[in-house]
Each structure stands twice: as C-alpha cells, then as structure tokens.
Amino acid sequence: MPVDQALAIELDQVVMQRAGRRVLDGASAGFAVGRITVVTGPSGSGKTTLLRLVNRLDVSESGLVRYRGDDVTTLDPLTLRRRVGMVFQRPTPFPGTVRDNLTEASPGATGDELEQALRRAVVEPELMDRDAHQLSGGEQQRVCLARTLITGPEALLLDEPTSSLDRAAADVFEQAARDLAAAGTTLVWVTHDQAQLTRIADEVWHLEDGRLEQQR
C-alpha cells in the first residue's frame, strides 16, 4: 500500500473468540480508501467474523476496530451500516419486486436514484418491476448490491459474494466492484478463489491462526 494512502478501516490488536477458539488473536490491519482489499484464509479462520466486526454485527473482546478514524463501538450502529454496507454470500432479496427491494432500503429515493443504483450494480433498469425472486442468481445478487448502494455507502464488505454464481455472472459482479472502487468506494472482499483474487485485488491480506498478514 502506498505510504500516503488513507485508511478507511483499521484493526488494532483485535481479539475475538468463536466456540472457545480465538479466530482473531491480536489481529491488526489497515484497509485503504478506494481500493479492493481481498481477505483470504482457510475455512473457519474468521474472515466473516472480521467483516461482521467492521459494521458492528459483532463486537470484539478487546482491541479496536476503527472506521475513518472512529472507534466503531462509539458510532450509532444503523448510521454505521449505512456508511459501511454488507453483501452476503448468497443472494437475500426481499419479497416483492426489484423496486420494492430498493425502496425498502431507501423509502424516499426518486426514480432516477433507483435507476442509478441499478446501473452501478450492473442491473438493467428494465428489471425494476420484476419479482426479485424470479431473477437469476447473478441478477438477484446484483439487486442485493444495488439495494446496498441505494443507501449511499462509502465502503462495502463482501462475504464471498460470487461463490454461488456461475463464471459469467461472477465476471459481471466483479466488473461492478471495479467500477465502484474506481469511483472511490472502499471494498473489502472475502474469497477462497485464487483466480478471482488475481483478477480483482489491489491489496491482499491472509488470515490464519488468528493473525492477519499483508501479502500484497
């Protein structure tokens, strides 16, 4: 990471246990603004836990997690989650149309804002009034991305977002992510896919035995 690159997310000596095991054991890292940072590691190593700590779905036992310099435990959780959105491993569309999904997240959004969110997530606006559950898996996952983007997040946490997609759908999702990073959004992306890592990562951190080490 360039020495003058500002940090969006910092972990400082973070400790977190799961089932009596320290999945984070004094973990420290810094994730840069406007970059795609990929976190890798064995299954069960704590990668999802790390993401959950950043937007306060979990709270660490000790150490600090900071967003833009602020200890996340001092921030209002709902406000934080609008600034730091999360996209999960499998698509989770709400019941109803694509429009319903977006307006559930941002009730006051205008038609132009809805279309802009769809375009940023590489979803055709023509799908706006389709039942979200009738879309393909790739389309559903991109609708979930659009639903997150409609709230105007500065950062995105992506927990293996393409693991259930075929390669063509994954390629489209990856391009959407690259476009978001180019526009200044910070992305932290968990993946086991080494080929995907090579395609998308600006920076790479490896999590194993509770420790984070920067590899690129």
TILOLUM-527893 format. One record per residue: residue number from 1; residue in three letters; x, y, z of N, C-alpha, C in turn. Coordinates in pm, whole numbers, plus 50000, padded with zeros to 5 digits. Layout:
+------+------+--------+---------+-------+---------+----------+-------+--------+---------+-------+
! resi ! resn ! n_east ! n_north !  n_up ! ca_east ! ca_north ! ca_up ! c_east ! c_north !  c_up !
+------+------+--------+---------+-------+---------+----------+-------+--------+---------+-------+
!  NUM !  ALA !      X !       Y !     Z !       X !        Y !     Z !      X !       Y !     Z !
...
+------+------+--------+---------+-------+---------+----------+-------+--------+---------+-------+
//
This chain:
+------+------+--------+---------+-------+---------+----------+-------+--------+---------+-------+
! resi ! resn ! n_east ! n_north !  n_up ! ca_east ! ca_north ! ca_up ! c_east ! c_north !  c_up !
+------+------+--------+---------+-------+---------+----------+-------+--------+---------+-------+
!    1 !  MET !  50085 !   49880 ! 50000 !   50000 !    50000 ! 50000 !  50088 !   50124 ! 50000 !
!    2 !  PRO !  50062 !   50225 ! 49914 !   50141 !    50347 ! 49916 !  50138 !   50412 ! 50053 !
!    3 !  VAL !  50252 !   50472 ! 50091 !   50262 !    50527 ! 50226 !  50164 !   50641 ! 50249 !
!    4 !  ASP !  50122 !   50710 ! 50141 !   50030 !    50822 ! 50158 !  49885 !   50783 ! 50137 !
!    5 !  GLN !  49858 !   50653 ! 50124 !   49721 !    50606 ! 50102 !  49643 !   50611 ! 50233 !
!    6 !  ALA !  49531 !   50687 ! 50233 !   49449 !    50697 ! 50353 !  49383 !   50564 ! 50383 !
!    7 !  LEU !  49362 !   50538 ! 50512 !   49299 !    50414 ! 50555 !  49151 !   50439 ! 50586 !
!    8 !  ALA !  49066 !   50351 ! 50535 !   48924 !    50357 ! 50568 !  48895 !   50274 ! 50692 !
!    9 !  ILE !  48955 !   50156 ! 50700 !   48926 !    50060 ! 50806 !  49056 !   50017 ! 50870 !
!   10 !  GLU !  49059 !   50019 ! 51004 !   49178 !    49976 ! 51077 !  49138 !   49877 ! 51187 !
!   11 !  LEU !  49216 !   49773 ! 51201 !   49205 !    49680 ! 51313 !  49333 !   49690 ! 51394 !
!   12 !  ASP !  49319 !   49706 ! 51525 !   49434 !    49725 ! 51612 !  49428 !   49626 ! 51727 !
!   13 !  GLN !  49509 !   49519 ! 51715 !   49520 !    49417 ! 51820 !  49383 !   49359 ! 51858 !
!   14 !  VAL !  49305 !   49323 ! 51758 !   49169 !    49275 ! 51780 !  49169 !   49128 ! 51821 !
!   15 !  VAL !  49094 !   49099 ! 51926 !   49077 !    48962 ! 51976 !  48929 !   48927 ! 51969 !
!   16 !  MET !  48899 !   48808 ! 51913 !   48762 !    48760 ! 51904 !  48762 !   48608 ! 51910 !
!   17 !  GLN !  48673 !   48552 ! 51992 !   48664 !    48407 ! 52005 !  48534 !   48354 ! 51945 !
!   18 !  ARG !  48542 !   48233 ! 51891 !   48426 !    48159 ! 51844 !  48439 !   48017 ! 51896 !
!   19 !  ALA !  48337 !   47970 ! 51966 !   48336 !    47832 ! 52019 !  48464 !   47802 ! 52096 !
!   20 !  GLY !  48507 !   47899 ! 52176 !   48624 !    47879 ! 52260 !  48757 !   47890 ! 52189 !
!   21 !  ARG !  48756 !   47928 ! 52061 !   48880 !    47939 ! 51984 !  48898 !   48083 ! 51939 !
!   22 !  ARG !  49020 !   48134 ! 51951 !   49048 !    48270 ! 51908 !  49064 !   48273 ! 51756 !
!   23 !  VAL !  48960 !   48321 ! 51688 !   48970 !    48332 ! 51543 !  49045 !   48460 ! 51504 !
!   24 !  LEU !  49043 !   48559 ! 51592 !   49127 !    48678 ! 51578 !  49206 !   48690 ! 51707 !
!   25 !  ASP !  49337 !   48689 ! 51695 !   49424 !    48682 ! 51813 !  49527 !   48794 ! 51805 !
!   26 !  GLY !  49480 !   48915 ! 51840 !   49568 !    49030 ! 51828 !  49587 !   49074 ! 51684 !
!   27 !  ALA !  49482 !   49060 ! 51603 !   49491 !    49091 ! 51460 !  49496 !   49241 ! 51437 !
!   28 !  SER !  49587 !   49283 ! 51350 !   49600 !    49424 ! 51313 !  49611 !   49435 ! 51162 !
!   29 !  ALA !  49545 !   49537 ! 51105 !   49549 !    49557 ! 50960 !  49496 !   49696 ! 50929 !
!   30 !  GLY !  49523 !   49742 ! 50808 !   49468 !    49867 ! 50759 !  49423 !   49850 ! 50615 !
!   31 !  PHE !  49299 !   49888 ! 50586 !   49242 !    49872 ! 50452 !  49222 !   50010 ! 50391 !
!   32 !  ALA !  49276 !   50030 ! 50271 !   49286 !    50163 ! 50212 !  49156 !   50210 ! 50148 !
!   33 !  VAL !  49139 !   50342 ! 50148 !   49025 !    50408 ! 50084 !  49031 !   50384 ! 49932 !
!   34 !  GLY !  48914 !   50351 ! 49874 !   48904 !    50342 ! 49730 !  48980 !   50228 ! 49667 !
!   35 !  ARG !  49004 !   50123 ! 49742 !   49077 !    50006 ! 49692 !  48992 !   49881 ! 49712 !
!   36 !  ILE !  49024 !   49776 ! 49636 !   48965 !    49645 ! 49660 !  49066 !   49564 ! 49740 !
!   37 !  THR !  49036 !   49545 ! 49868 !   49121 !    49465 ! 49955 !  49058 !   49328 ! 49969 !
!   38 !  VAL !  49133 !   49225 ! 49933 !   49084 !    49087 ! 49943 !  49141 !   49023 ! 50068 !
!   39 !  VAL !  49054 !   48956 ! 50143 !   49095 !    48880 ! 50262 !  49076 !   48732 ! 50231 !
!   40 !  THR !  49183 !   48655 ! 50245 !   49180 !    48512 ! 50220 !  49215 !   48437 ! 50348 !
!   41 !  GLY !  49203 !   48305 ! 50341 !   49238 !    48222 ! 50455 !  49155 !   48095 ! 50454 !
!   42 !  PRO !  49194 !   47997 ! 50534 !   49120 !    47870 ! 50538 !  48976 !   47890 ! 50586 !
!   43 !  SER !  48891 !   47794 ! 50551 !   48754 !    47796 ! 50603 !  48757 !   47794 ! 50756 !
!   44 !  GLY !  48672 !   47877 ! 50816 !   48666 !    47883 ! 50962 !  48773 !   47966 ! 51026 !
!   45 !  SER !  48852 !   48038 ! 50945 !   48962 !    48116 ! 51002 !  48918 !   48249 ! 51061 !
!   46 !  GLY !  48794 !   48291 ! 51035 !   48745 !    48414 ! 51096 !  48723 !   48528 ! 50999 !
!   47 !  LYS !  48724 !   48499 ! 50869 !   48711 !    48606 ! 50771 !  48574 !   48675 ! 50780 !
!   48 !  THR !  48468 !   48596 ! 50791 !   48335 !    48656 ! 50806 !  48323 !   48731 ! 50937 !
!   49 !  THR !  48381 !   48677 ! 51042 !   48381 !    48746 ! 51172 !  48446 !   48883 ! 51159 !
!   50 !  LEU !  48555 !   48890 ! 51085 !   48623 !    49018 ! 51064 !  48527 !   49119 ! 51001 !
!   51 !  LEU !  48456 !   49079 ! 50896 !   48362 !    49170 ! 50832 !  48252 !   49213 ! 50929 !
!   52 !  ARG !  48202 !   49120 ! 51006 !   48093 !    49150 ! 51099 !  48138 !   49249 ! 51207 !
!   53 !  LEU !  48264 !   49244 ! 51244 !   48316 !    49339 ! 51343 !  48319 !   49481 ! 51287 !
!   54 !  VAL !  48345 !   49493 ! 51158 !   48361 !    49626 ! 51100 !  48230 !   49704 ! 51103 !
!   55 !  ASN !  48115 !   49638 ! 51081 !   47991 !    49716 ! 51089 !  47903 !   49678 ! 51208 !
!   56 !  ARG !  47969 !   49627 ! 51311 !   47909 !    49606 ! 51444 !  47798 !   49502 ! 51447 !
!   57 !  LEU !  47802 !   49406 ! 51358 !   47716 !    49289 ! 51377 !  47772 !   49203 ! 51491 !
!   58 !  ASP !  47902 !   49216 ! 51515 !   47969 !    49158 ! 51632 !  48056 !   49266 ! 51694 !
!   59 !  VAL !  48095 !   49245 ! 51819 !   48185 !    49337 ! 51890 !  48302 !   49258 ! 51943 !
!   60 !  SER !  48423 !   49308 ! 51922 !   48543 !    49235 ! 51964 !  48555 !   49231 ! 52116 !
!   61 !  GLU !  48628 !   49131 ! 52165 !   48651 !    49118 ! 52308 !  48755 !   49218 ! 52357 !
!   62 !  SER !  48851 !   49248 ! 52272 !   48950 !    49351 ! 52304 !  49009 !   49401 ! 52173 !
!   63 !  GLY !  49083 !   49510 ! 52184 !   49136 !    49574 ! 52064 !  49036 !   49673 ! 52007 !
!   64 !  LEU !  49077 !   49741 ! 51900 !   48993 !    49844 ! 51840 !  48970 !   49816 ! 51692 !
!   65 !  VAL !  48848 !   49843 ! 51649 !   48815 !    49848 ! 51507 !  48774 !   49991 ! 51478 !
!   66 !  ARG !  48841 !   50055 ! 51382 !   48813 !    50195 ! 51350 !  48763 !   50207 ! 51207 !
!   67 !  TYR !  48667 !   50298 ! 51189 !   48625 !    50335 ! 51054 !  48647 !   50485 ! 51040 !
!   68 !  ARG !  48729 !   50521 ! 50943 !   48765 !    50662 ! 50920 !  48813 !   50728 ! 51048 !
!   69 !  GLY !  48889 !   50652 ! 51126 !   48950 !    50704 ! 51247 !  48866 !   50692 ! 51373 !
!   70 !  ASP !  48738 !   50658 ! 51359 !   48649 !    50648 ! 51475 !  48635 !   50503 ! 51521 !
!   71 !  ASP !  48644 !   50481 ! 51651 !   48615 !    50350 ! 51710 !  48470 !   50315 ! 51675 !
!   72 !  VAL !  48448 !   50203 ! 51607 !   48312 !    50173 ! 51560 !  48214 !   50154 ! 51675 !
!   73 !  THR !  48262 !   50118 ! 51793 !   48171 !    50099 ! 51906 !  48116 !   50230 ! 51958 !
!   74 !  THR !  48174 !   50344 ! 51914 !   48123 !    50474 ! 51955 !  48023 !   50530 ! 51854 !
!   75 !  LEU !  48004 !   50461 ! 51742 !   47916 !    50509 ! 51637 !  47779 !   50442 ! 51646 !
!   76 !  ASP !  47676 !   50516 ! 51608 !   47542 !    50457 ! 51603 !  47542 !   50343 ! 51501 !
!   77 !  PRO !  47499 !   50222 ! 51542 !   47508 !    50107 ! 51452 !  47435 !   50126 ! 51319 !
!   78 !  LEU !  47315 !   50184 ! 51322 !   47240 !    50200 ! 51198 !  47307 !   50299 ! 51104 !
!   79 !  THR !  47359 !   50407 ! 51161 !   47431 !    50505 ! 51079 !  47557 !   50442 ! 51020 !
!   80 !  LEU !  47629 !   50367 ! 51103 !   47750 !    50299 ! 51055 !  47717 !   50205 ! 50940 !
!   81 !  ARG !  47609 !   50130 ! 50952 !   47576 !    50031 ! 50849 !  47528 !   50094 ! 50719 !
!   82 !  ARG !  47484 !   50219 ! 50725 !   47455 !    50291 ! 50601 !  47583 !   50339 ! 50536 !
!   83 !  ARG !  47683 !   50369 ! 50617 !   47813 !    50412 ! 50563 !  47896 !   50293 ! 50517 !
!   84 !  VAL !  47879 !   50179 ! 50585 !   47956 !    50058 ! 50555 !  47856 !   49946 ! 50527 !
!   85 !  GLY !  47824 !   49925 ! 50401 !   47726 !    49824 ! 50363 !  47787 !   49685 ! 50357 !
!   86 !  MET !  47700 !   49583 ! 50360 !   47748 !    49445 ! 50356 !  47664 !   49364 ! 50257 !
!   87 !  VAL !  47734 !   49285 ! 50176 !   47670 !    49194 ! 50082 !  47712 !   49052 ! 50120 !
!   88 !  PHE !  47614 !   48966 ! 50137 !   47641 !    48834 ! 50194 !  47668 !   48730 ! 50085 !
!   89 !  GLN !  47704 !   48610 ! 50131 !   47749 !    48504 ! 50042 !  47641 !   48462 ! 49943 !
!   90 !  ARG !  47518 !   48452 ! 49988 !   47409 !    48412 ! 49900 !  47310 !   48527 ! 49884 !
!   91 !  PRO !  47249 !   48540 ! 49768 !   47153 !    48648 ! 49748 !  47040 !   48643 ! 49850 !
!   92 !  THR !  47003 !   48759 ! 49900 !   46897 !    48767 ! 50001 !  46792 !   48872 ! 49960 !
!   93 !  PRO !  46730 !   48857 ! 49843 !   46629 !    48955 ! 49804 !  46509 !   48950 ! 49896 !
!   94 !  PHE !  46450 !   49068 ! 49920 !   46327 !    49075 ! 49997 !  46210 !   49031 ! 49908 !
!   95 !  PRO !  46096 !   48994 ! 49967 !   45978 !    48965 ! 49886 !  45936 !   49089 ! 49806 !
!   96 !  GLY !  45881 !   49065 ! 49687 !   45834 !    49176 ! 49605 !  45924 !   49200 ! 49486 !
!   97 !  THR !  45904 !   49315 ! 49425 !   45978 !    49350 ! 49303 !  46116 !   49405 ! 49336 !
!   98 !  VAL !  46193 !   49425 ! 49230 !   46323 !    49491 ! 49246 !  46302 !   49630 ! 49304 !
!   99 !  ARG !  46201 !   49702 ! 49255 !   46171 !    49835 ! 49307 !  46141 !   49828 ! 49457 !
!  100 !  ASP !  46061 !   49729 ! 49497 !   46028 !    49713 ! 49639 !  46155 !   49694 ! 49723 !
!  101 !  ASN !  46250 !   49617 ! 49671 !   46374 !    49593 ! 49743 !  46451 !   49723 ! 49765 !
!  102 !  LEU !  46456 !   49806 ! 49662 !   46532 !    49931 ! 49673 !  46461 !   50031 ! 49764 !
!  103 !  THR !  46329 !   50043 ! 49750 !   46258 !    50141 ! 49831 !  46247 !   50097 ! 49977 !
!  104 !  GLU !  46257 !   49968 ! 50003 !   46263 !    49922 ! 50142 !  46389 !   49975 ! 50209 !
!  105 !  ALA !  46500 !   49978 ! 50133 !   46626 !    50028 ! 50189 !  46630 !   50180 ! 50194 !
!  106 !  SER !  46565 !   50245 ! 50097 !   46568 !    50391 ! 50090 !  46431 !   50441 ! 50046 !
!  107 !  PRO !  46337 !   50454 ! 50143 !   46197 !    50486 ! 50109 !  46179 !   50615 ! 50031 !
!  108 !  GLY !  46265 !   50711 ! 50049 !   46247 !    50839 ! 49982 !  46318 !   50852 ! 49850 !
!  109 !  ALA !  46376 !   50744 ! 49800 !   46455 !    50751 ! 49677 !  46367 !   50786 ! 49557 !
!  110 !  THR !  46420 !   50872 ! 49469 !   46350 !    50908 ! 49347 !  46369 !   50799 ! 49241 !
!  111 !  GLY !  46290 !   50808 ! 49136 !   46306 !    50712 ! 49027 !  46446 !   50716 ! 48967 !
!  112 !  ASP !  46502 !   50836 ! 48952 !   46638 !    50847 ! 48898 !  46740 !   50782 ! 48991 !
!  113 !  GLU !  46720 !   50799 ! 49122 !   46813 !    50738 ! 49218 !  46804 !   50586 ! 49215 !
!  114 !  LEU !  46683 !   50534 ! 49198 !   46667 !    50389 ! 49187 !  46740 !   50336 ! 49064 !
!  115 !  GLU !  46722 !   50405 ! 48951 !   46788 !    50361 ! 48828 !  46939 !   50371 ! 48840 !
!  116 !  GLN !  46987 !   50477 ! 48904 !   47131 !    50493 ! 48920 !  47190 !   50379 ! 49002 !
!  117 !  ALA !  47121 !   50340 ! 49110 !   47170 !    50230 ! 49193 !  47175 !   50101 ! 49113 !
!  118 !  LEU !  47073 !   50077 ! 49031 !   47072 !    49957 ! 48948 !  47187 !   49959 ! 48848 !
!  119 !  ARG !  47208 !   50073 ! 48785 !   47315 !    50080 ! 48684 !  47453 !   50060 ! 48749 !
!  120 !  ARG !  47473 !   50115 ! 48868 !   47602 !    50097 ! 48936 !  47625 !   49951 ! 48972 !
!  121 !  ALA !  47517 !   49877 ! 48992 !   47529 !    49734 ! 49024 !  47517 !   49646 ! 48900 !
!  122 !  VAL !  47516 !   49710 ! 48782 !   47505 !    49639 ! 48654 !  47376 !   49556 ! 48649 !
!  123 !  VAL !  47266 !   49620 ! 48686 !   47132 !    49561 ! 48674 !  47054 !   49645 ! 48573 !
!  124 !  GLU !  46994 !   49582 ! 48475 !   46916 !    49655 ! 48376 !  46794 !   49719 ! 48442 !
!  125 !  PRO !  46775 !   49851 ! 48424 !   46658 !    49917 ! 48484 !  46525 !   49855 ! 48440 !
!  126 !  GLU !  46526 !   49786 ! 48325 !   46403 !    49720 ! 48278 !  46355 !   49611 ! 48374 !
!  127 !  LEU !  46443 !   49569 ! 48465 !   46404 !    49467 ! 48563 !  46335 !   49527 ! 48686 !
!  128 !  MET !  46319 !   49659 ! 48689 !   46271 !    49729 ! 48807 !  46142 !   49669 ! 48864 !
!  129 !  ASP !  46050 !   49631 ! 48779 !   45920 !    49583 ! 48827 !  45903 !   49432 ! 48818 !
!  130 !  ARG !  46016 !   49362 ! 48803 !   46014 !    49216 ! 48807 !  46019 !   49166 ! 48951 !
!  131 !  ASP !  45958 !   49052 ! 48975 !   45967 !    48986 ! 49106 !  46113 !   48948 ! 49130 !
!  132 !  ALA !  46171 !   48998 ! 49237 !   46314 !    48976 ! 49263 !  46348 !   48828 ! 49276 !
!  133 !  HIS !  46254 !   48749 ! 49328 !   46281 !    48607 ! 49346 !  46272 !   48527 ! 49216 !
!  134 !  GLN !  46225 !   48590 ! 49109 !   46217 !    48522 ! 48980 !  46338 !   48549 ! 48892 !
!  135 !  LEU !  46433 !   48628 ! 48941 !   46553 !    48659 ! 48865 !  46655 !   48547 ! 48878 !
!  136 !  SER !  46755 !   48549 ! 48791 !   46865 !    48453 ! 48802 !  46946 !   48481 ! 48928 !
!  137 !  GLY !  47028 !   48384 ! 48968 !   47111 !    48403 ! 49087 !  47202 !   48524 ! 49076 !
!  138 !  GLY !  47263 !   48542 ! 48959 !   47350 !    48657 ! 48940 !  47275 !   48788 ! 48948 !
!  139 !  GLU !  47155 !   48792 ! 48886 !   47074 !    48913 ! 48893 !  47030 !   48942 ! 49035 !
!  140 !  GLN !  46990 !   48838 ! 49109 !   46950 !    48858 ! 49248 !  47064 !   48916 ! 49331 !
!  141 !  GLN !  47185 !   48865 ! 49312 !   47297 !    48915 ! 49391 !  47328 !   49060 ! 49356 !
!  142 !  ARG !  47315 !   49096 ! 49229 !   47340 !    49235 ! 49190 !  47228 !   49326 ! 49239 !
!  143 !  VAL !  47105 !   49274 ! 49246 !   46997 !    49353 ! 49308 !  47029 !   49378 ! 49455 !
!  144 !  CYS !  47082 !   49278 ! 49523 !   47122 !    49297 ! 49664 !  47232 !   49402 ! 49675 !
!  145 !  LEU !  47324 !   49402 ! 49578 !   47427 !    49506 ! 49575 !  47363 !   49642 ! 49553 !
!  146 !  ALA !  47270 !   49652 ! 49458 !   47202 !    49779 ! 49433 !  47125 !   49825 ! 49556 !
!  147 !  ARG !  47063 !   49731 ! 49626 !   46989 !    49766 ! 49749 !  47082 !   49824 ! 49853 !
!  148 !  THR !  47204 !   49774 ! 49858 !   47304 !    49830 ! 49950 !  47351 !   49967 ! 49901 !
!  149 !  LEU !  47373 !   49980 ! 49770 !   47424 !    50106 ! 49715 !  47325 !   50220 ! 49726 !
!  150 !  ILE !  47195 !   50191 ! 49727 !   47094 !    50297 ! 49729 !  47103 !   50380 ! 49857 !
!  151 !  THR !  47163 !   50323 ! 49962 !   47178 !    50398 ! 50088 !  47302 !   50486 ! 50088 !
!  152 !  GLY !  47383 !   50481 ! 49981 !   47499 !    50568 ! 49969 !  47617 !   50531 ! 50055 !
!  153 !  PRO !  47655 !   50403 ! 50064 !   47768 !    50365 ! 50149 !  47901 !   50416 ! 50094 !
!  154 !  GLU !  47993 !   50443 ! 50187 !   48129 !    50481 ! 50149 !  48217 !   50357 ! 50133 !
!  155 !  ALA !  48176 !   50247 ! 50196 !   48253 !    50123 ! 50193 !  48159 !   50004 ! 50182 !
!  156 !  LEU !  48209 !   49895 ! 50125 !   48132 !    49772 ! 50111 !  48212 !   49655 ! 50165 !
!  157 !  LEU !  48145 !   49569 ! 50240 !   48201 !    49445 ! 50290 !  48134 !   49332 ! 50213 !
!  158 !  LEU !  48213 !   49250 ! 50145 !   48159 !    49149 ! 50054 !  48206 !   49012 ! 50099 !
!  159 !  ASP !  48112 !   48931 ! 50146 !   48145 !    48799 ! 50202 !  48123 !   48691 ! 50096 !
!  160 !  GLU !  48228 !   48661 ! 50020 !   48220 !    48563 ! 49912 !  48096 !   48586 ! 49825 !
!  161 !  PRO !  48079 !   48706 ! 49772 !   47952 !    48741 ! 49707 !  47925 !   48667 ! 49577 !
!  162 !  THR !  48028 !   48606 ! 49517 !   48007 !    48537 ! 49389 !  48019 !   48385 ! 49402 !
!  163 !  SER !  48026 !   48334 ! 49525 !   48051 !    48190 ! 49543 !  47939 !   48102 ! 49489 !
!  164 !  SER !  47817 !   48155 ! 49483 !   47704 !    48076 ! 49433 !  47669 !   48110 ! 49289 !
!  165 !  LEU !  47754 !   48190 ! 49222 !   47726 !    48233 ! 49085 !  47813 !   48158 ! 48985 !
!  166 !  ASP !  47763 !   48147 ! 48862 !   47848 !    48090 ! 48758 !  47950 !   48196 ! 48714 !
!  167 !  ARG !  48047 !   48153 ! 48633 !   48158 !    48242 ! 48599 !  48111 !   48368 ! 48526 !
!  168 !  ALA !  48016 !   48354 ! 48435 !   47969 !    48471 ! 48362 !  47906 !   48573 ! 48456 !
!  169 !  ALA !  47822 !   48526 ! 48548 !   47759 !    48616 ! 48644 !  47862 !   48676 ! 48738 !
!  170 !  ALA !  47961 !   48596 ! 48778 !   48067 !    48646 ! 48866 !  48148 !   48754 ! 48796 !
!  171 !  ASP !  48175 !   48737 ! 48667 !   48251 !    48838 ! 48593 !  48178 !   48972 ! 48593 !
!  172 !  VAL !  48047 !   48969 ! 48575 !   47969 !    49093 ! 48574 !  47975 !   49159 ! 48712 !
!  173 !  PHE !  47962 !   49079 ! 48818 !   47967 !    49132 ! 48954 !  48105 !   49193 ! 48981 !
!  174 !  GLU !  48210 !   49125 ! 48938 !   48346 !    49176 ! 48959 !  48366 !   49310 ! 48888 !
!  175 !  GLN !  48312 !   49323 ! 48767 !   48326 !    49450 ! 48696 !  48254 !   49561 ! 48769 !
!  176 !  ALA !  48136 !   49531 ! 48825 !   48065 !    49631 ! 48904 !  48150 !   49675 ! 49022 !
!  177 !  ALA !  48217 !   49580 ! 49087 !   48303 !    49612 ! 49201 !  48420 !   49700 ! 49159 !
!  178 !  ARG !  48482 !   49668 ! 49046 !   48594 !    49750 ! 48998 !  48549 !   49892 ! 48968 !
!  179 !  ASP !  48430 !   49906 ! 48909 !   48378 !    50039 ! 48879 !  48353 !   50118 ! 49007 !
!  180 !  LEU !  48301 !   50052 ! 49110 !   48276 !    50119 ! 49238 !  48406 !   50166 ! 49301 !
!  181 !  ALA !  48509 !   50080 ! 49299 !   48638 !    50119 ! 49356 !  48697 !   50236 ! 49279 !
!  182 !  ALA !  48685 !   50234 ! 49146 !   48738 !    50343 ! 49065 !  48669 !   50475 ! 49097 !
!  183 !  ALA !  48543 !   50467 ! 49144 !   48468 !    50588 ! 49181 !  48493 !   50629 ! 49326 !
!  184 !  GLY !  48579 !   50554 ! 49398 !   48617 !    50594 ! 49533 !  48560 !   50512 ! 49646 !
!  185 !  THR !  48478 !   50410 ! 49616 !   48424 !    50324 ! 49721 !  48531 !   50228 ! 49770 !
!  186 !  THR !  48538 !   50209 ! 49901 !   48629 !    50112 ! 49962 !  48562 !   49976 ! 49965 !
!  187 !  LEU !  48631 !   49872 ! 49918 !   48575 !    49737 ! 49919 !  48667 !   49643 ! 49993 !
!  188 !  VAL !  48608 !   49563 ! 50083 !   48679 !    49453 ! 50149 !  48606 !   49326 ! 50108 !
!  189 !  TRP !  48676 !   49238 ! 50040 !   48615 !    49123 ! 49971 !  48678 !   48995 ! 50023 !
!  190 !  VAL !  48597 !   48908 ! 50080 !   48643 !    48776 ! 50126 !  48624 !   48676 ! 50013 !
!  191 !  THR !  48729 !   48599 ! 49983 !   48718 !    48495 ! 49881 !  48816 !   48382 ! 49908 !
!  192 !  HIS !  48778 !   48261 ! 49863 !   48870 !    48147 ! 49860 !  48926 !   48126 ! 49720 !
!  193 !  ASP !  48874 !   48199 ! 49623 !   48903 !    48176 ! 49482 !  49032 !   48249 ! 49444 !
!  194 !  GLN !  49140 !   48176 ! 49425 !   49269 !    48238 ! 49396 !  49270 !   48305 ! 49259 !
!  195 !  ALA !  49198 !   48251 ! 49162 !   49191 !    48315 ! 49032 !  49117 !   48448 ! 49042 !
!  196 !  GLN !  49010 !   48450 ! 49121 !   48937 !    48575 ! 49141 !  49024 !   48678 ! 49210 !
!  197 !  LEU !  49097 !   48635 ! 49311 !   49188 !    48723 ! 49383 !  49282 !   48792 ! 49285 !
!  198 !  THR !  49339 !   48714 ! 49193 !   49433 !    48769 ! 49095 !  49364 !   48873 ! 49007 !
!  199 !  ARG !  49238 !   48850 ! 48975 !   49166 !    48941 ! 48886 !  49130 !   49073 ! 48951 !
!  200 !  ILE !  49092 !   49070 ! 49079 !   49028 !    49189 ! 49136 !  49108 !   49263 ! 49242 !
!  201 !  ALA !  49206 !   49199 ! 49306 !   49264 !    49255 ! 49428 !  49365 !   49367 ! 49401 !
!  202 !  ASP !  49348 !   49479 ! 49471 !   49454 !    49579 ! 49480 !  49550 !   49544 ! 49594 !
!  203 !  GLU !  49493 !   49491 ! 49702 !   49571 !    49450 ! 49818 !  49517 !   49317 ! 49867 !
!  204 !  VAL !  49604 !   49237 ! 49929 !   49566 !    49105 ! 49977 !  49615 !   49086 ! 50120 !
!  205 !  TRP !  49523 !   49042 ! 50208 !   49557 !    49005 ! 50345 !  49517 !   48860 ! 50367 !
!  206 !  HIS !  49601 !   48786 ! 50437 !   49575 !    48646 ! 50467 !  49549 !   48630 ! 50616 !
!  207 !  LEU !  49438 !   48564 ! 50649 !   49400 !    48541 ! 50789 !  49415 !   48393 ! 50821 !
!  208 !  GLU !  49499 !   48363 ! 50918 !   49518 !    48224 ! 50960 !  49573 !   48223 ! 51101 !
!  209 !  ASP !  49523 !   48129 ! 51182 !   49567 !    48117 ! 51322 !  49552 !   48249 ! 51396 !
!  210 !  GLY !  49445 !   48324 ! 51362 !   49413 !    48446 ! 51435 !  49491 !   48569 ! 51395 !
!  211 !  ARG !  49583 !   48555 ! 51298 !   49670 !    48666 ! 51259 !  49644 !   48709 ! 51115 !
!  212 !  LEU !  49652 !   48838 ! 51092 !   49641 !    48894 ! 50958 !  49779 !   48935 ! 50909 !
!  213 !  GLU !  49812 !   48892 ! 50788 !   49939 !    48930 ! 50728 !  49913 !   48981 ! 50587 !
!  214 !  GLN !  49974 !   49095 ! 50554 !   49957 !    49150 ! 50420 !  50047 !   49076 ! 50323 !
!  215 !  GLN !  49988 !   49030 ! 50213 !   50064 !    48958 ! 50111 !  50088 !   49040 ! 49986 !
!  216 !  ARG !  50009 !   49147 ! 49970 !   50026 !    49230 ! 49851 !  49970 !   49368 ! 49876 !
+------+------+--------+---------+-------+---------+----------+-------+--------+---------+-------+
//
